[in-house]
Amino acid sequence: MTETGNFKQALLEKLEKKEALIGILGLGYVGLPLAREFLKAGYKVLGFDVDKRRVEMVNAGESPIKHLENGFFQTFVKEKRTFSATTEFSRMAEPDALLVCVPTPLGNHMEPDLTMVLDATKSIAAALRPGQVVVLESSTFPGTTEEEMLPLLEKRGLALGREYFVGYSPEREDPGNKEFPTGKIPKVVSGVTPDCLEVIESLYKRIVKAVPVSNPRTAEMAKILENTYRAVNIALVNELKMLCLRMDIDIVEVIEAAKTKPFGFQAFYPGPGLGGHCIPIDPFYLTWKAKEYDFRTHFIELAGEVNTNQPYFVVSRAYTALESQGKIVNGSKILVLGVAYKKDIDDVRESPALKVYELLMKRGAKVDFNDPHIPEITLHHNGKGEVHRSVELTPEALKSYDLVVLITDHTLYRYDEILKQAPLILDTRHKFPNHQKVVRG
């Protein structure tokens, strides 16, 4: 048995020899790609998830996420037997490393909801043993690791930095990005103590370039800065889009001209609103935390207001488009093209398409959707959940709608054919050429 004081060295040796078992809590868009990288590096991985169906798929060698191929996981599940998943959180003592990759949504009043993080931490604390390292990856506000997680883990009575190790390493996953998959994105790493940082840096450098920072608060703030930067710039370009429409100026042409400047400018493009788990949420985590320090994040809140308003702006443009044809939204047949939050993936988290869809339904429109990556969605309308299924995109179907609204610009869409068949198009992604049938949104 390892003597007290030697747990760090024993863990470092396990990581070096690839004998450490990696535990990943949450087998979603962050956890599964992370599992993939550790498997590629030669480690065994045990996944944890509350979703029984997801666990069953993983254990059958199937990927619950379309852009992660089944073949890779099948090899490790069936042949090498190095990857498995479970819903039994009582097995938390088995892994040497426990990486927490669970969702951190917003509550009804835009406040942070750490329920899943804290539940996962309680499960870890109940089984925590000497020689384990615990790392939070979920996006959150500065202070979460040390102020929210650590007190729960300390109840176990183990010595932090000697018997167990804790830190934060923010996920930087960009689903569907083939240029920058998980293994090519540098990873910010931090630890509550210097020994914690040494262990955590050793863990992640096995799969990616590790970028150490002084403490978890810095790493947590870095993650929020990354996404706030994008949210603010997207809000800027969305506001300029609305102005350009009034001024009869093509905002995309403006951006393309501006980005020829070789310094001092990065191109962001307008759209129907923000989607995904990070950009629409992370800035509000910081806004909430800032109040604890008597600080108001005016700039961030204004950007949030602009971006949150975009689905309402899209619906107002739908009114304008239909009125140009002597029609109204109430009673019109409308087809929403694309409900994923970004192109070429099967993720609808925080997708602006869902809000646009619901708003059009509330205004009396008969709404359908098509998405080549998402067979069905559940919308809440009239106080109940309703399942809507993707309709087939045929020439006859396109001709039958009063308005086609492009929300997600999937590569699979044949925009020239859609333009030929659809009687009227509201284009929120600037994928269609200037045409009398096309209205920008």
C-alpha positions as CSV (number, residue, x, y, z in Angstrom):
1,M,0.0,0.0,0.0
2,T,1.2,3.5,-0.8
3,E,2.4,5.4,2.2
4,T,0.9,8.8,3.0
5,G,2.9,11.4,1.3
6,N,3.8,9.2,-1.7
7,F,0.4,9.3,-3.4
8,K,1.4,12.1,-5.7
9,Q,4.5,10.2,-6.9
10,A,2.5,7.0,-7.3
11,L,-0.2,8.8,-9.4
12,L,2.5,10.5,-11.6
13,E,4.1,7.2,-12.2
14,K,0.7,5.6,-13.2
15,L,0.1,8.5,-15.6
16,E,3.6,8.1,-17.1
17,K,3.2,4.4,-17.6
18,K,-0.4,4.7,-18.8
19,E,-1.6,2.5,-16.1
20,A,-4.1,5.1,-14.7
21,L,-7.8,4.5,-15.2
22,I,-9.5,7.7,-16.4
23,G,-13.0,8.3,-15.2
24,I,-15.2,10.8,-17.1
25,L,-18.5,12.1,-15.6
26,G,-20.8,13.1,-18.4
27,L,-20.6,11.4,-21.8
28,G,-21.8,14.3,-23.9
29,Y,-20.3,16.7,-26.3
30,V,-17.3,17.3,-23.9
31,G,-16.9,14.0,-22.2
32,L,-16.9,11.7,-25.2
33,P,-14.3,13.6,-27.3
34,L,-12.1,13.7,-24.1
35,A,-12.6,9.9,-23.7
36,R,-11.6,9.5,-27.3
37,E,-8.3,11.3,-26.8
38,F,-7.3,9.3,-23.6
39,L,-8.1,6.1,-25.4
40,K,-6.0,7.1,-28.4
41,A,-3.2,7.9,-25.9
42,G,-3.4,4.3,-24.5
43,Y,-5.4,4.8,-21.3
44,K,-8.4,2.8,-20.1
45,V,-11.5,4.9,-19.7
46,L,-14.6,4.4,-17.5
47,G,-17.5,6.7,-18.3
48,F,-20.3,7.8,-16.0
49,D,-23.7,9.1,-17.1
50,V,-27.2,9.3,-15.6
51,D,-28.7,8.6,-19.1
52,K,-29.1,4.8,-19.2
53,R,-29.7,4.8,-23.0
54,R,-26.5,6.8,-23.6
55,V,-24.5,4.3,-21.4
56,E,-26.0,1.4,-23.3
57,M,-25.0,2.9,-26.6
58,V,-21.4,3.4,-25.4
59,N,-21.2,-0.1,-24.1
60,A,-22.4,-1.4,-27.5
61,G,-19.6,0.6,-29.2
62,E,-22.1,3.2,-30.6
63,S,-21.4,6.9,-30.4
64,P,-24.4,9.0,-29.2
65,I,-22.9,12.0,-31.1
66,K,-22.9,11.8,-34.8
67,H,-19.7,13.6,-35.6
68,L,-17.8,11.0,-33.5
69,E,-17.6,7.8,-35.6
70,N,-18.8,4.5,-34.2
71,G,-15.9,2.5,-35.5
72,F,-13.4,4.1,-33.2
73,F,-15.4,3.3,-30.0
74,Q,-16.3,-0.2,-31.2
75,T,-12.6,-1.1,-31.4
76,F,-12.0,-0.2,-27.7
77,V,-15.3,-1.6,-26.4
78,K,-15.3,-4.9,-28.2
79,E,-11.8,-5.7,-29.0
80,K,-9.5,-4.1,-26.6
81,R,-12.1,-3.8,-23.8
82,T,-10.5,-0.6,-22.6
83,F,-13.7,1.6,-22.7
84,S,-16.9,1.1,-20.8
85,A,-19.6,3.2,-19.3
86,T,-21.9,2.9,-16.3
87,T,-24.8,4.6,-14.4
88,E,-23.4,3.3,-11.1
89,F,-21.8,6.3,-9.5
90,S,-20.8,4.0,-6.5
91,R,-17.9,3.0,-8.8
92,M,-16.2,6.4,-8.4
93,A,-13.4,4.9,-6.4
94,E,-12.2,2.8,-9.3
95,P,-10.7,5.6,-11.6
96,D,-7.4,7.3,-10.7
97,A,-8.6,10.5,-12.4
98,L,-12.2,11.8,-12.3
99,L,-13.0,14.5,-14.9
100,V,-16.3,16.3,-14.4
101,C,-17.9,17.2,-17.8
102,V,-21.5,17.8,-16.8
103,P,-23.8,20.6,-18.0
104,T,-24.0,23.9,-16.2
105,P,-27.2,25.6,-17.5
106,L,-28.9,28.8,-16.4
107,G,-32.0,28.8,-14.2
108,N,-35.3,30.5,-15.0
109,H,-34.0,33.9,-13.8
110,M,-30.7,33.7,-15.6
111,E,-28.8,32.5,-12.5
112,P,-26.2,29.7,-12.5
113,D,-27.5,26.2,-12.0
114,L,-24.7,24.1,-10.5
115,T,-27.0,21.2,-9.6
116,M,-25.3,18.7,-11.8
117,V,-21.8,19.8,-10.8
118,L,-22.6,19.5,-7.1
119,D,-24.4,16.2,-7.5
120,A,-21.4,14.8,-9.3
121,T,-19.1,16.2,-6.6
122,K,-21.2,14.6,-3.8
123,S,-20.9,11.2,-5.6
124,I,-17.2,11.6,-5.9
125,A,-16.9,12.7,-2.2
126,A,-18.8,9.6,-1.1
127,A,-16.2,7.3,-2.8
128,L,-13.1,9.5,-2.8
129,R,-9.9,7.6,-1.9
130,P,-6.2,8.5,-1.5
131,G,-4.4,8.7,-4.9
132,Q,-7.2,10.3,-6.9
133,V,-7.3,13.5,-8.9
134,V,-10.5,15.4,-9.5
135,V,-10.8,18.0,-12.3
136,L,-13.8,20.1,-13.1
137,E,-14.2,20.9,-16.9
138,S,-17.7,22.4,-17.0
139,S,-18.0,26.1,-17.8
140,T,-18.7,28.1,-14.7
141,F,-18.0,31.2,-12.7
142,P,-14.7,32.0,-11.0
143,G,-14.6,30.4,-7.6
144,T,-16.7,27.3,-8.3
145,T,-13.8,24.8,-7.9
146,E,-12.6,26.2,-4.6
147,E,-15.8,27.6,-3.1
148,E,-18.4,25.1,-4.2
149,M,-16.7,21.8,-5.0
150,L,-13.8,21.7,-2.6
151,P,-15.9,22.0,0.7
152,L,-17.8,18.9,-0.4
153,L,-14.7,16.9,-1.1
154,E,-13.0,18.0,2.1
155,K,-15.8,16.3,4.1
156,R,-14.0,13.0,3.2
157,G,-11.2,14.0,5.6
158,L,-8.3,13.4,3.2
159,A,-5.4,15.8,2.9
160,L,-5.6,18.0,-0.1
161,G,-2.4,18.1,-2.2
162,R,-1.0,15.0,-0.5
163,E,-3.7,12.3,-0.6
164,Y,-5.9,13.7,-3.3
165,F,-5.7,16.5,-5.9
166,V,-8.2,19.0,-7.2
167,G,-8.2,21.5,-10.0
168,Y,-10.0,23.1,-13.0
169,S,-9.4,22.7,-16.7
170,P,-12.0,24.3,-18.9
171,E,-13.3,22.4,-21.9
172,R,-12.7,24.0,-25.3
173,E,-14.7,21.6,-27.4
174,D,-16.0,22.9,-30.7
175,P,-18.4,20.2,-32.0
176,G,-17.9,19.4,-35.7
177,N,-14.7,21.4,-36.1
178,K,-12.4,19.2,-38.2
179,E,-9.6,21.7,-38.2
180,F,-9.4,21.8,-34.4
181,P,-10.5,18.5,-32.9
182,T,-10.0,18.0,-29.1
183,G,-6.4,16.8,-29.4
184,K,-5.3,20.0,-31.3
185,I,-6.7,22.5,-28.8
186,P,-4.3,23.6,-26.0
187,K,-5.8,23.0,-22.6
188,V,-5.6,25.5,-19.7
189,V,-4.9,23.6,-16.5
190,S,-4.9,24.7,-12.9
191,G,-4.7,23.2,-9.4
192,V,-5.8,24.2,-5.9
193,T,-2.2,23.7,-4.7
194,P,1.1,23.4,-6.5
195,D,1.1,19.6,-6.1
196,C,-2.4,19.5,-7.5
197,L,-1.3,21.5,-10.5
198,E,1.7,19.2,-11.1
199,V,-0.6,16.2,-11.2
200,I,-3.2,17.8,-13.4
201,E,-0.6,19.1,-15.8
202,S,0.9,15.6,-16.0
203,L,-2.6,14.2,-16.7
204,Y,-3.5,16.5,-19.6
205,K,-0.1,16.7,-21.3
206,R,-0.6,13.1,-22.3
207,I,-3.2,14.0,-24.7
208,V,-2.8,17.7,-25.6
209,K,-0.6,20.8,-25.0
210,A,-1.2,21.8,-21.3
211,V,-1.1,25.5,-20.4
212,P,-0.7,25.9,-16.7
213,V,-2.1,28.9,-14.8
214,S,-1.7,29.9,-11.1
215,N,-5.0,28.9,-9.7
216,P,-8.5,27.6,-10.6
217,R,-10.1,31.1,-10.5
218,T,-7.8,32.2,-13.3
219,A,-8.6,29.2,-15.4
220,E,-12.4,29.7,-14.7
221,M,-12.1,33.4,-15.7
222,A,-10.1,32.5,-18.8
223,K,-12.9,30.2,-20.1
224,I,-15.5,32.9,-19.5
225,L,-13.4,35.5,-21.2
226,E,-13.0,33.3,-24.3
227,N,-16.8,33.0,-24.7
228,T,-17.7,36.6,-23.6
229,Y,-15.3,37.9,-26.2
230,R,-17.2,36.0,-28.9
231,A,-20.6,36.9,-27.4
232,V,-19.8,40.6,-27.4
233,N,-18.4,40.7,-30.9
234,I,-21.3,38.7,-32.3
235,A,-23.7,41.2,-30.6
236,L,-21.8,44.0,-32.3
237,V,-22.1,42.5,-35.7
238,N,-25.8,41.6,-35.1
239,E,-26.6,45.2,-34.2
240,L,-24.7,46.4,-37.2
241,K,-26.7,43.9,-39.3
242,M,-30.0,45.6,-38.2
243,L,-28.6,49.0,-39.0
244,C,-27.3,47.9,-42.4
245,L,-30.7,46.5,-43.3
246,R,-32.2,50.0,-42.8
247,M,-29.4,51.6,-44.7
248,D,-29.7,49.1,-47.6
249,I,-26.1,47.9,-47.1
250,D,-25.0,44.2,-47.3
251,I,-23.4,43.5,-43.9
252,V,-21.6,40.4,-45.2
253,E,-20.0,42.5,-47.9
254,V,-18.9,45.0,-45.3
255,I,-17.3,42.3,-43.2
256,E,-15.5,40.7,-46.1
257,A,-14.1,44.1,-47.0
258,A,-13.1,44.8,-43.4
259,K,-11.3,41.5,-42.9
260,T,-8.8,42.3,-45.8
261,K,-7.1,44.4,-43.2
262,P,-4.2,42.2,-42.1
263,F,-4.1,43.4,-38.5
264,G,-6.5,44.6,-35.8
265,F,-9.7,43.0,-37.1
266,Q,-11.2,39.6,-36.7
267,A,-14.3,38.7,-38.7
268,F,-17.6,37.7,-36.9
269,Y,-20.8,37.1,-38.8
270,P,-24.4,37.9,-37.9
271,G,-27.0,35.3,-37.4
272,P,-30.4,34.4,-35.8
273,G,-29.0,34.4,-32.3
274,L,-26.5,32.4,-30.2
275,G,-26.6,28.7,-29.5
276,G,-24.6,26.0,-27.9
277,H,-23.9,25.4,-24.3
278,C,-21.2,28.0,-23.7
279,I,-21.5,31.4,-25.6
280,P,-25.2,32.1,-24.6
281,I,-24.6,31.0,-21.0
282,D,-21.0,31.7,-19.8
283,P,-21.2,35.6,-19.8
284,F,-24.3,35.4,-17.6
285,Y,-22.4,33.3,-15.1
286,L,-19.9,36.1,-14.8
287,T,-22.6,38.8,-14.6
288,W,-24.2,36.9,-11.7
289,K,-20.9,36.4,-9.8
290,A,-19.9,40.1,-10.3
291,K,-22.8,41.2,-8.2
292,E,-21.1,39.5,-5.2
293,Y,-18.4,42.2,-5.6
294,D,-20.8,45.1,-6.1
295,F,-19.9,45.2,-9.8
296,R,-22.2,45.6,-12.8
297,T,-21.1,44.2,-16.1
298,H,-22.9,46.7,-18.3
299,F,-21.0,45.8,-21.5
300,I,-21.7,42.0,-21.1
301,E,-25.4,42.6,-20.2
302,L,-25.9,44.8,-23.3
303,A,-24.4,42.2,-25.6
304,G,-26.6,39.6,-24.0
305,E,-29.6,41.8,-24.6
306,V,-28.8,42.2,-28.3
307,N,-28.1,38.5,-28.8
308,T,-31.2,37.4,-26.9
309,N,-33.3,39.6,-29.0
310,Q,-32.2,38.1,-32.3
311,P,-34.9,35.4,-32.6
312,Y,-37.5,38.1,-32.0
313,F,-35.9,40.1,-34.8
314,V,-36.0,37.1,-37.1
315,V,-39.7,36.8,-36.5
316,S,-40.3,40.5,-37.2
317,R,-38.5,40.0,-40.5
318,A,-40.8,37.0,-41.2
319,Y,-43.7,39.5,-40.8
320,T,-42.0,41.8,-43.2
321,A,-41.4,39.1,-45.8
322,L,-45.0,37.8,-45.7
323,E,-46.5,41.2,-45.8
324,S,-44.5,41.9,-49.0
325,Q,-46.6,39.1,-50.5
326,G,-49.9,40.3,-49.0
327,K,-49.9,37.7,-46.3
328,I,-49.7,37.6,-42.5
329,V,-47.9,35.2,-40.1
330,N,-51.2,33.9,-38.6
331,G,-52.3,30.9,-40.8
332,S,-49.2,30.9,-43.0
333,K,-47.2,27.7,-43.6
334,I,-43.6,28.2,-42.6
335,L,-40.6,25.9,-42.9
336,V,-37.6,26.3,-40.7
337,L,-34.4,25.1,-42.3
338,G,-32.0,23.8,-39.7
339,V,-32.6,23.6,-35.9
340,A,-29.1,22.7,-34.7
341,Y,-27.3,25.6,-33.1
342,K,-24.5,25.5,-35.7
343,K,-24.1,23.8,-39.0
344,D,-23.3,20.2,-39.6
345,I,-23.9,18.9,-36.1
346,D,-26.8,17.3,-34.2
347,D,-26.8,19.6,-31.2
348,V,-29.8,21.7,-30.4
349,R,-28.7,23.1,-27.0
350,E,-29.8,26.7,-26.7
351,S,-30.4,26.8,-30.5
352,P,-32.1,30.1,-31.6
353,A,-34.1,28.0,-34.1
354,L,-36.2,26.6,-31.2
355,K,-37.1,30.1,-30.0
356,V,-37.9,31.2,-33.6
357,Y,-40.1,28.1,-34.0
358,E,-42.0,28.6,-30.8
359,L,-42.5,32.3,-31.5
360,L,-43.9,31.6,-35.0
361,M,-46.3,29.0,-33.5
362,K,-47.5,31.4,-30.9
363,R,-48.3,33.8,-33.6
364,G,-50.5,31.3,-35.4
365,A,-48.2,30.1,-38.1
366,K,-48.3,26.4,-39.2
367,V,-44.6,25.5,-38.7
368,D,-42.5,22.6,-39.8
369,F,-38.8,22.0,-39.8
370,N,-36.1,20.2,-41.8
371,D,-32.7,19.2,-40.4
372,P,-30.6,16.5,-42.0
373,H,-28.9,15.9,-38.7
374,I,-31.8,16.0,-36.3
375,P,-34.8,13.7,-36.8
376,E,-37.1,15.3,-34.1
377,I,-37.3,18.0,-31.5
378,T,-39.5,18.6,-28.5
379,L,-41.1,22.0,-28.1
380,H,-43.1,23.4,-25.3
381,H,-46.3,24.9,-26.6
382,N,-49.6,25.6,-24.8
383,G,-48.1,24.2,-21.6
384,K,-47.1,20.8,-22.8
385,G,-44.2,19.2,-24.7
386,E,-44.9,18.4,-28.3
387,V,-42.7,16.3,-30.5
388,H,-42.0,17.7,-34.0
389,R,-40.3,15.6,-36.7
390,S,-38.2,16.7,-39.5
391,V,-40.1,16.8,-42.8
392,E,-38.6,15.7,-46.1
393,L,-37.1,18.4,-48.2
394,T,-38.7,17.7,-51.6
395,P,-39.4,20.2,-54.4
396,E,-43.2,19.7,-53.9
397,A,-42.8,20.4,-50.1
398,L,-40.8,23.5,-50.7
399,K,-43.4,24.9,-53.1
400,S,-46.1,24.3,-50.5
401,Y,-44.8,26.8,-47.9
402,D,-45.5,30.5,-47.8
403,L,-42.1,31.1,-46.3
404,V,-38.9,29.2,-45.8
405,V,-36.7,30.5,-43.0
406,L,-33.0,29.5,-43.0
407,I,-31.7,29.3,-39.5
408,T,-28.8,26.8,-39.7
409,D,-26.7,26.7,-42.8
410,H,-25.9,23.0,-43.1
411,T,-23.5,22.0,-45.8
412,L,-25.9,19.3,-47.1
413,Y,-28.5,21.9,-48.1
414,R,-28.6,22.5,-51.9
415,Y,-29.2,26.2,-51.8
416,D,-29.6,26.6,-55.5
417,E,-32.4,24.1,-55.6
418,I,-34.1,25.6,-52.5
419,L,-34.0,29.0,-54.2
420,K,-35.7,27.5,-57.3
421,Q,-38.5,25.8,-55.5
422,A,-39.3,28.0,-52.4
423,P,-41.7,30.9,-53.1
424,L,-40.2,33.1,-50.5
425,I,-37.0,32.8,-48.3
426,L,-36.0,34.5,-45.1
427,D,-32.2,34.2,-45.1
428,T,-30.5,34.7,-41.6
429,R,-27.2,33.3,-42.7
430,H,-26.5,35.1,-46.1
431,K,-26.3,31.8,-48.0
432,F,-28.6,32.9,-50.8
433,P,-27.7,35.4,-53.5
434,N,-29.6,38.6,-53.9
435,H,-32.9,37.7,-55.4
436,Q,-36.5,39.0,-55.4
437,K,-37.6,36.0,-53.4
438,V,-34.9,36.4,-50.7
439,V,-35.3,38.6,-47.6
440,R,-32.4,39.1,-45.3
441,G,-32.9,38.5,-41.6
